[in-house]
Amino acid sequence: MASAAGAIRAALIDASITGISSRIYRDIAPPESTYPYVTIADEVTNQPVLLGDKRVLARNKQMRINLWQVRTQENVGIIDEIVSALDSVDISANQDVFRVRVFDIQRVFDSEDDIVLHAVTLNVIQRAP
């Protein structure tokens, strides 16, 4: 995983999210994965934060943390645990990250597969390389 995504994954594992343990994957879970699990989409967007002279000081990245569950076994408390673990998480020790904030949470139901997705969008402000 990319460095910020790896640090986010480590924060989720450290938080001991109910029913997830280490079932946290980049982009897509392996076919044999059991529900519930989490996928991480890194750099959904990546925008420069400019100084007045157009010098890039930082990057404002958005990441998506996706919680996948079977609808008939949905536990809404899991998404609350994920949000609590990630909003304002300090990953600056491992990365040049200034701030992590939960920006948005969406719930999507796929009736064909009977799966529920909770998508958490994170804003990650990171020092420019």
N, C-alpha and C positions, 0 to 999 in steps of 0.2 A: 504494500500500500504506500501511497504517497505519505510524506512525513506528518502532515496535519491529520490526515485520515487515520493513520496508524495510532497517533496519540488519542484521537477520539475513540477508536476501537478499544485501546487500553483503558480509557476512562470508563467505558461501558462495562468492560469485564471487571474492573475494580469495584464498580457499583453493585455487582451481583444482582442484576435485573432478574426478577422472578421468571423462571421457566426458560431463560435464554442461555445462561452460562456463557460458553464461548462460541455459540452459533451466530457469529457475526462475520459477514462476508463482504468483499468488495464487489459492487455492481450486481452480481447474481449468485444465488446459492446453488450448491451442487444438487443434482437431481435427487439424491438420497436424503436430503435434509428433511428433518421433521419440524413441524410447526410447534410453537412460534419460533421465528428467527428474525434477524435483522440484516439488512443490506445497507452498505454505505456507498453513495454516489458522490465522489469527490469532484470539486471544481465544476459544479453545474454552471456557475458563472464565475468570472475572474476579472474584476475591474480595477483599474489603477486609482489610487488616491493621490491627487496632484497637489503640489505646492503652487504658489502664485506664479513661479517661473516655469511651470510645466514639468518640474522635476518629480518623478514618482518616488514617494516616500514609503508607500505601503500598498498592499493589494487587499481588496475587499472581495473575498471568495464566498460563494454560497455552496453549502454541502447539503445533501439530503440523506437523512437517516430514516430508513423504511422499516417499519414493523409489520410483519406478515403473520396473519392468524387465520385459522378456520373460523368462519362466522359463528357456528354453533358452539364454539369453545372460546369465543372472544372474551378477553379479560382487559377491560379498559384501564385497569390500574397499572398495567405494564407500560402504557404510553406515558402515564403520569410519572412513573419511575424514570423513564428515559429522559423526559423533559427536565426533571429535577437534577438528574446526573449531568446534563449537558449545558443548561442555561448558566452562563458565567463560569463554566469549568476553566480552571487554570492549567493550560498546557504549555505555558511559557518556558518552563524548565527544559522541555524537550525541543521546543520550536521557537522561532521568533514570532510568536503570536501575541498580539496585544489584547485581544478580546474575542470571546465566543458568546453569541447571543442567539436564543431561539427566536426566529423571525416569524414562523408560521407553522401551523399544524393542520393537516387535512385528513379526512377519513374518506376512503373510497371503497365501495363494495362491488365485487365482481360476482354477479349472480350465476354466471355460467360455471365457475369453479367453486363457488361458495366460499370465497376468500375475502378477508377484510385487510386493507392496507391503511396504516396510519403513516403519513409522510410528514416528517419534521424537517423544516428548512432551517439551517443554521447560517448565520453570518459570521464569518471568520476573518478578522482583520489581522493581516500578517505583514511583517516587515518585507519590503521589496528586496529582491536579491541584488 
